[in-house]
Amino acid sequence: MPFDRGLSAVLHYYNAREEKRIMALAKQTFGFFTPAVSLHGVGSADEAGDQAKALGATHLLIVTDKGLSKLGVADQIKSQLESAGLKATIFDGAEPNPTDKNVADGVKVYQEVKADGIVSLGGGSSHDAAKAIGIVVSNGGNIRDYEGLNKLTKSLPPFLAINTTAGTASELTRFAIITNTDTHVKLAIVDWRLTPGVAINDPLLHAGQPPKLTASTGLDALTHAVEAYVSTIATPLTDALALKAVELIGEWLRPAVALGSDIEARQQLAYAEYLAGLAFNNASLGYVHAIAHQLGGFYNTAHGVTNAILLPAVSEFNLIAKARRFADIAVALGEDISGLAPVDAGAKGIAAIRKLSKDVGIPAGLRDLGAKEADFDILAENALKDVCGLTNPRKANKDDIIGILKAAY
């Protein structure tokens, strides 16, 4: 009998532990956010008109930048929309690191022409500006009112995103980054309603990128994959997406930088960008982006280049928290880690990231981007307030962030 009572007590103990474990898991529910339709491959942009029509729009505002407008790409998309029986107006006021003023200008045009849908054409700047315009025309107020997580109350108008760079993945994400022109701080807006209804990645639209842009956008995508893989809310779904993206970028970024017309390389990088985007859209990011947003707001630095410079420094800070995951990244980048301890293997992965950046011509440090050490204190303070830092695997204080900035300087 004493044995029976003892066994009963043990079973009760383990059942109680199991109940607690199940309850803990029940609180860790994760969503998965993605466009309803995604089109890939050569010529996929030709379907823009039919896809926009299927979304239910009749008059679309094409949000793009002046470069794509001058090249005639915006007119090409406009023609496709009109061929499908739709009206279209081009707004080419999306600047690099789009601002609240760009958004206000776009809202004015949208309302003047009585548009009822949006097509974004370009890279992250065009997509983010388009999302922000959509927020204001559907929810009212000022774009500054929506900083943070899930602040929207109404969905955006019908929204189709046509991508021309293999970097930001803003054509598929629930993120928008807009610069406040008064404070020079970037507003991070995160809401599932920002996810475009249709995302198009046609490698023919990527082929004209110069080497520097190819390099910076490729390292931007790599940053997304790495930060998503080591995120505190990573899941098996995001893990698979992130690691495949790292593998593709490691294999195809150098060839794409060397020969921009290599359509196979462009296609593979488009896949990598998309996979990395899906990964961070659902696992979020970390201190690379939290810090990069501040540098972009202060100095108007190119986002991809800023991420590329910060990635090794932040990875070194995070290494002790996620050594095995950085070891996985090393393998995905083609490194042999046989016989190495996890920390040493992870360090080899970070070294591979540095080498890739150097090979494709990324500047050596933040000094080259015009950053000033005198600003590190305020940059660090602002970075700690950025929503992207919430899922970084190692928590930092202001001195830690300043240390990262110095390491990347």
N, C-alpha and C positions, 0 to 999 in steps of 0.2 A: 504493500500500500504506500509506504513512503516513496517508493520509486514512481508510482503512478502520480502521486501529488507533485513530485519533482518534475516529471515529464509535462504535466499540465501547466505548471508555472513557466517552463521553458517555452512551450508552444504559445502561451499567452503573451510572453515577452516578444517573441518573434512576430506574432500577429500584430501586436501593437506597433512594432517597428515598421512592418509592412504597410500598415494603415497610414502611418505618418509619411512614409515614402510615397505612397499613392496620392495622398493629399498634397504633398509638395509638388509632385509631377502635374497634378490637376491645375495648379496655379501657374504652370509654365506652358501655357498655350501660345502657339506662334502662328501668325498668319502667313500667307504667301501671296504677294501682290505682283501682278503681271498684266500687260495689255490683253485685251480680249482677242486681238488678232495681231500677229507678227509676220511680216513678209521678209524673206531673205533671198539673196541671189541676184545674178546679173539680170537687169531689166525689171526688177520688182517695183521700181519707182513708177513704171508705166501704168501701174494699177491704181495710182493715187486718185484719179477721178472717180472710178467705180467704188473705191473704198470710202471716199468722202461722201458720195451719194448714199451709200448704204448706211452711213451714220445718221442720215436724216437732215443734213444741212442743205441750204439752198444758196447762201452767199457766204463765202469763206474769206477770212482775213489771213493772208499768208505772212507770217512773221519770220523775218530773215534779217541778214546783215547786208551792209552795202556792198561788200565784196561779192557775195553770191548774186546780188542784184545786178551789179555791173557785168558779171560774167554771163548773164542771161539765163542762169539756172532757175531763178525765180519766175521768169517769163515762161520757161519751159513747163514748170509745174502749173502755172496759171493756165496755159494752153490746154493741158491735160484736164484740168478741172472744167474748163469751158466746153471742152469736147464732150464731157459727160452731162452737159446741160446745166452746169452750175455757174454762178457768178463768183468772181474772185477779185480781191483788192490786195495789192502788195504793200506791206509796211516794212521798210528796211531799216528801222531804227534800233535794232538790237545791237548794242555795243558789246565788246569783250567785257566780261564782268558786268552784266546788265544792271542798270540802276533803277531806283524808284521813279526817276524822271522818264526813262525810256518806257516804263510801264504806263505812266500817266499819258504819254504821247500815244501809245498804242491803243489804250482804252478810248481816247478821244476819236481816233480814226475808226475803230470798231463801231462806236456808237453813231458817228456821222454817216457811215455807209450802210447802217442798219444790218450789219453782219449777224449771222446766227451760228457760226462755226469757226474753228481755227485750224489752220495748217501751219505747223512749225517746220522750217527748212533750215538746216545748218547743223552746228554742233551745240554744245551745252548752252551757250549764250542765247541762241535763238529759241531753244526749247524752254529754257527757264523764263525768258521774257514772255513767251507765249503762255506758259502756265500762269504767270503772274497777271497777265492781261485777263485771262480766263477767270481767275479768282475774283478780280474786281468787278468785271461785267456781270458776274453771276451772284456775287455775295455783297457787293457794294463796299463803301468805305475806302480806305487807303491800304495799299499793299503792306504797309508797316503794321497794320492791325493783325496780321496773320502769322507773325513769327512764332515758331514753336510747333508743337505736335497736335494735329487734328483740330485746328481752329476753324475750319470751314463748316458751314451749315448747309450749303447747296453745292450740287455737282457743277462742274465746268460745262460749257457748251460742247457740242460734238467736236472732238479733238483728234486730229491725225498728225503724227510726227514723222517727218522724213529726215533721216540722219545722213550727214555728210562727213563725219569724222568717227574714228574708232577709238573713242576715249571716254567721254563723260557718261554715256548711257542714259542721259536725261530724256531720250526719246521713249524710255520705258519705265522710268522711275516715278516714285511718289514724292520726290524731292524737288525743291526749287530754291536757288540761292540768288538773292537780290541785294545789291549794295545800297545802304542808306547813305544818301549824299550829304547829310548833315553831320553824321558821326563817322563816316567812312568805315563802318562796320557792316559786314555781310549778314543779312538776315537769312537764317536757315528755316525754310518752311517745309514741313513734312505732313502730308495728308494723303490718305489712300485715294481721295477724289482727284488728285493731280495726275494719276496714272492715265496716259493717253489711251484712247480707245483702239487706235491702230498705230503700230510702229513699223516703219519700213527701213531696211538696211540694204541698199543697193551698192555693191562694191564699185560700180562704174562712177558713182558720185564721190567716192573716196579717192579715186585714182589720181586726181589732180593735185593732191596735197604735196607741199614741199617737204623735204626731209625733216626740217626742224619741227614742223607741225605734226608730222607722222610720229616722230620720236616722243614729243611731249604728250600727245594723246595716248600713245601706246603705254607710256609709263603711268599715265593717269588710270588707265584700265588695270594695269598691274597693281597699283595702289588699292583700287577698289577690291580686287580679288584677295590681296594679302590682308587688308583690314577686315574684310568679311570673314576670312578663314580663322582669324584669331579673335574675333568678336566674342563677347560674353554671351550673346544670344544666337551663336551659330547653331545650325541644325544639320543633320545628314543631307538634307536637300541642298542647303547653301554650301556645304563642304564640297560636294561633288561638282557643283557649278564653279566654285572658286578655284579648285585645284586644276580643273580642265582649262580654265582661262589662263592660269599661270603657265601651264604647259604650252599652250598655243602661242602666247606672247613670247616666251623664251625661245620658241622655234622660229617664229615668223616675223618678229619686229625688225631684226637686223636686215633680212632680205627686203622688207618693204621700205626701209629707210634708204637702202642702197639703190633700189630701182622702184620708183613710185608707180610705174605702169604695170608691175607684176600683179595681175589680177588675182592669181591664186593666193598670194600673200595678203592682198587686200581683203579677200573673202574670209580667210582664216582669222585675220585680225578683227573683222566685223563680227564673226562668231565669238571671238574671245571677249570683245567689248560687251557684247550682249550677255554672255554668260556671267561675266564679272558684275554687270549691272543687275542682273537678277539676284546674284548673291548678296550684294550690299543693299539692294532694295528691300531685302527681307532680313538680313543679319545686321544691317547698319554698318557704321564705320568706326573711326577712332581718332586718336590725337593728330594723325597726319592731317586729316581734313579740318579738325578743330583749329589747328594752328594755321594751316594754309588759308583758311577763310579770312583770318585776320591780316595776313600779309597781302592778300589780294585786295582787301578793303583799304588798307593803308597806302599801298604802293602800286595798285593796279597791275600786279604781276600776273603772268600767264598761269592759270590754275594747274595745268598738267606739269609744267616745269617746276612749279613750287612743290607740288606733291612729290615729284621725282627726287628732289633734293632732300626733302624731309624724310622720305620713306626709310632709308637706312638708319638714320638717327633715332627715329621713333621705334623702329624694329629692334634696335639694340637695347632701348629702354624696356621694351616688352619681352625680350628674350627669356628672362628668368620665369616669366609667367606662363609662357607657351612654347617651351623649348622643343617639344615633340612636334608641334605644328610647324614651327619654322624648319625643322628637319624635313617634314613632308614637302615644304616649299622648295627646299634644296633639291630633293629628288625630282620634283616637277620641273625644275630648271636644268635638269640633266646632270646634277652633281652626284658623285659617288660618296656615300657616307658610311660605307662598310667599316665596322669596327669602332665607330666614333660614338662617344657619349652623346645623349640628346642635345646638351647645350653646345657642344662642339659642332655637331651636325647642323644645328640651327644657325650657328655663326657662319657656317659655310654657305647656307642659303642666303644670308644677308650679304655676304661677300659677292655672291653671284648676282644679286640685285645691283650692287655697286658697279660691277663690271659691265652689266648690260647697259646701265645708264651712261657709263663712260664711252662704251662702244658706239652708242647712237648720238653722242654729242651733247648730252645734258650738261649744263654748267656745273662747276665743281661745288659752289656754295651759294648761300643766300646773299653774300656780299655782291656777287655778280648780278643780282637782281635789284640792287639798290637798297636793300634792307639796312637799317641802322641799329647798332647795338644800343643806342640811347633809347630806342623805342621798345626794347625787349620787355621791360616791366609791364607796360600797358598792353602789349601784344599777349603776354602770358595771362594777364588778368582776364582779358576778353576771351582767350581760348578756353579757359576753364568754364566759361559760361555757355560755350557752344554745345548744342545738343549732340553733336557727333561724338563728343568725348564720353558720353554716358556708357557706351558699350566697349570702351577700350579695356583690354584685359588687365592692365595694371594702373591703379589710381595714382595720379600725380598731384603735387602741390605746385604753387607758383614757381618755386625754385627749381623744381624738376623740369617744368616747361622752359624756363630760361636756360637750363642746362642743355635741353634738346636744341633750342635755337642756337646756342653757342657751338654745339657739336656740328650743326649743319651750316654754320656761317662760313 
